[in-house]
Structures are given as structure tokens and as C-alpha cells.
Amino acid sequence: MSVTGQVKRPVPPDIRARKGGTPLVMLTAYTTPVARLVDPHCDMVLVGDSVGMVLHGLPSTLGVTMEMMILHGQAVARGLERAMLVIDMPFGSYEEGEAQAFRNAARLMAETGAAAVKLEGGAHMAPTIAFLTARGIPVMAHIGLTPQAVNTLGGYRVQGRGEDADRIRRDAVAVAGAGAFSVVLEKVPEVLAAEVTERLDIPTIGIGASARCDGQVLVVDDMLGLFTAFRPKFVKRYGELGAAADAAIAAYAEEVRARTFPAAEHVFGEEARK
């Protein structure tokens, strides 16, 4: 494809400019084939640290490494033509300080081609977000339920109920003020998510939040029915590919054992030598 024929991918300022407009569509991807499937339909594709649980069988996202994120980020980048690539900063890669965060964020972007990084945390991470954005690294913030802090939060619980709502409000204002171009709101009450969306001048991306957010994100394996270890309330299954795959694999196994596969059309006959 010529340069003039290439589709212009959105960049963080484009995403920010979508505030209040047509809702932004975002899904995760971890491999090239899935990236190619979601690319025509999404504004942004997230290489999430959920890869640790979805593809690597880890009990949480805490064991995900920089090397894992880079490997999957490179794979997803090969499958994208139109959607903007965002990549998660894994646990332990940015919490120590601003210099550590910059070093690892720069590496993720340089080695994967991502247009932005995503990091978890609210007001306490605002100085780091400001440090990164001032040095040319666009940041998508993530507040509410932050899975990397699951041990501190006491599990995968709804955040922002009752008096705790003030914490979510403060976090939202802080990350927006620090320069984040958008913010993920995860597992917060619907009314609070709508209020935060109305208050901020950057797009909110909901997951277990409100349809009034400026966009939505889901883990692609959840919404396709491929990841079945557990099913969060906020996940809508748009397909049951896991069940379909199970049936296909069972049929294959049955035919192999019955010697009905491979059949005549799947094997090669003798051919005369030329």
C-alpha cells in the first residue's frame, strides 16, 4: 500500500477530541490474528496485562513482565492497520518513581510501536502521569478497580460506593489534571461513572461502569466466550466461541479414533514421476 493510500490511525489528541461524541470502541488483543479481527471495528486496541490470566494461566495480573507485554505488543502491532495501539504498563514497572516509569514506558512504546501506555492509579500517580506526558509519552489512566492493587483492595470489588465515591472523584480530577488523554473507569457505580464523565474534559472508557461513559472496553476473550474461568457481571457474551471450539475439538478426536479422519480428500495419492 502506498503512503497516500494508508488509513490514518488516530493518535491520543484525536481520542481526546472525541469527548462527548460518538462512543469510543476499545477491545483487548494479544495476538496478531485477533488484532486483525478487531482492527476494523475498534478505535483503540489495548494490549492489556490481562494477557497473564487469559493466555498464560496466571491467577492475577501481578506476574506479568515487561518482556511479556513487549512480546504481545509486537504481535498485536503486526495485525493493526487503523486502530490506535495502547499497551499496559505491568505491575512493578512504574510505581517506584518517575524515572523508572519513563524508562519502561519509553521502552514499551519504542519496541512495540504503541501510541500510548496505560497505567493504574489515581491521585497518587498524578505526578508520574505529569512527568510522562511532559516528556512525550501519552498516558491513559485507569481508576476505580485497579487489578494490580487487588491485594490492597481486598479482591475484585466494586469501588466508589458510599463515602468512597469521593476518592474516585478526586482520582478522576487528578489524572485528568496531570495530562492523561483518557481514563478507564472500572467497576464503579453507574451514577458515579456518569457523574465523572460529565465532570471531566477527557474521555472516560467504561468497563463495568456506565453506558454514559465516552467509550467502552472489554477483554476480547471474555466477550467472545473464549475465557470461561470466571465471568464478571459487566461482561456481555457476544459469542460462545469456547463452546464451539470444544465441540469442534471433540468431533476431531472422535473421527481420529474412528479412523474416519483423514478421509480420501485429505490425503495424497501416488503420482507418476515426470
JOKA-V737502 format. One record per residue. N is the residue number from 1. OMEGA is omega in degrees with one decimal (999 if undefined). Layout:
# JOKA-V737502
N|OMEGA / N|OMEGA
This chain:
# JOKA-V737502
1|179.2 / 2|179.0 / 3|-178.4 / 4|-178.8 / 5|-178.2 / 6|175.2 / 7|178.5 / 8|177.0 / 9|173.2 / 10|174.2 / 11|-175.1 / 12|177.4 / 13|177.0 / 14|179.6 / 15|179.3 / 16|-178.6 / 17|179.2 / 18|178.6 / 19|177.0 / 20|-179.2 / 21|177.0 / 22|-175.8 / 23|178.9 / 24|179.9 / 25|-178.6 / 26|173.4 / 27|172.4 / 28|169.5 / 29|-179.0 / 30|-176.9 / 31|179.4 / 32|-179.0 / 33|179.6 / 34|176.3 / 35|179.7 / 36|179.3 / 37|-174.8 / 38|-173.6 / 39|-176.7 / 40|-170.8 / 41|-172.0 / 42|170.6 / 43|178.8 / 44|174.4 / 45|-176.9 / 46|167.2 / 47|-173.8 / 48|174.8 / 49|169.7 / 50|176.1 / 51|-179.6 / 52|-180.0 / 53|-172.8 / 54|-174.9 / 55|-173.9 / 56|174.9 / 57|178.4 / 58|-179.1 / 59|177.7 / 60|179.4 / 61|-171.4 / 62|-178.1 / 63|-178.5 / 64|-176.2 / 65|174.0 / 66|-178.1 / 67|178.0 / 68|-179.0 / 69|178.8 / 70|179.9 / 71|-178.4 / 72|176.3 / 73|178.3 / 74|179.3 / 75|-179.4 / 76|-179.9 / 77|-179.6 / 78|-176.6 / 79|-176.6 / 80|174.1 / 81|-173.3 / 82|-176.1 / 83|177.3 / 84|-178.0 / 85|174.7 / 86|-177.9 / 87|178.7 / 88|168.1 / 89|-175.3 / 90|179.4 / 91|178.4 / 92|-176.5 / 93|-175.9 / 94|-173.8 / 95|-175.0 / 96|-178.7 / 97|-175.3 / 98|-179.4 / 99|177.4 / 100|-179.3 / 101|-179.9 / 102|-178.2 / 103|-176.9 / 104|176.9 / 105|178.7 / 106|178.7 / 107|179.3 / 108|-178.1 / 109|-177.3 / 110|-173.5 / 111|179.9 / 112|-174.8 / 113|178.4 / 114|179.3 / 115|-177.3 / 116|173.1 / 117|173.8 / 118|176.3 / 119|-176.2 / 120|176.1 / 121|-176.5 / 122|-173.1 / 123|-178.1 / 124|178.3 / 125|-177.8 / 126|177.9 / 127|178.3 / 128|177.9 / 129|179.0 / 130|179.4 / 131|-178.4 / 132|-176.4 / 133|178.1 / 134|-178.4 / 135|170.8 / 136|178.9 / 137|178.0 / 138|-175.9 / 139|165.6 / 140|179.8 / 141|-177.9 / 142|-178.9 / 143|-173.5 / 144|172.4 / 145|178.1 / 146|-171.5 / 147|179.0 / 148|178.3 / 149|-173.7 / 150|-179.9 / 151|177.1 / 152|-177.9 / 153|179.2 / 154|178.4 / 155|-176.5 / 156|-175.4 / 157|173.0 / 158|-180.0 / 159|173.4 / 160|175.9 / 161|177.2 / 162|-178.1 / 163|-179.8 / 164|179.1 / 165|-179.9 / 166|177.4 / 167|179.4 / 168|178.2 / 169|-179.8 / 170|179.1 / 171|-178.0 / 172|-179.8 / 173|-177.2 / 174|-177.0 / 175|176.6 / 176|179.4 / 177|-179.7 / 178|175.7 / 179|176.0 / 180|-178.7 / 181|176.7 / 182|-178.7 / 183|173.9 / 184|173.2 / 185|-176.4 / 186|171.0 / 187|174.5 / 188|-178.9 / 189|-174.5 / 190|-177.9 / 191|179.3 / 192|179.5 / 193|178.5 / 194|178.9 / 195|-179.9 / 196|178.7 / 197|179.7 / 198|-174.4 / 199|-173.4 / 200|175.1 / 201|173.5 / 202|-178.7 / 203|170.9 / 204|178.7 / 205|-174.4 / 206|167.6 / 207|-171.2 / 208|-177.4 / 209|-174.2 / 210|173.8 / 211|178.0 / 212|171.1 / 213|-177.5 / 214|178.3 / 215|-179.8 / 216|174.3 / 217|171.6 / 218|170.1 / 219|-171.4 / 220|-179.9 / 221|175.2 / 222|-173.5 / 223|176.4 / 224|-179.4 / 225|178.1 / 226|178.1 / 227|-172.3 / 228|-179.9 / 229|171.8 / 230|-176.2 / 231|177.4 / 232|179.7 / 233|-173.7 / 234|-179.2 / 235|168.8 / 236|178.8 / 237|176.9 / 238|177.4 / 239|176.3 / 240|-174.9 / 241|177.1 / 242|178.3 / 243|178.4 / 244|178.4 / 245|178.6 / 246|179.6 / 247|-179.9 / 248|179.9 / 249|178.0 / 250|179.1 / 251|176.9 / 252|-178.4 / 253|180.0 / 254|-178.3 / 255|176.7 / 256|-178.2 / 257|178.0 / 258|-177.3 / 259|174.5 / 260|170.4 / 261|1.2 / 262|176.0 / 263|-174.4 / 264|-177.2 / 265|-178.0 / 266|-178.8 / 267|-174.2 / 268|177.7 / 269|176.7 / 270|176.4 / 271|179.0 / 272|177.7 / 273|177.2 / 274|999
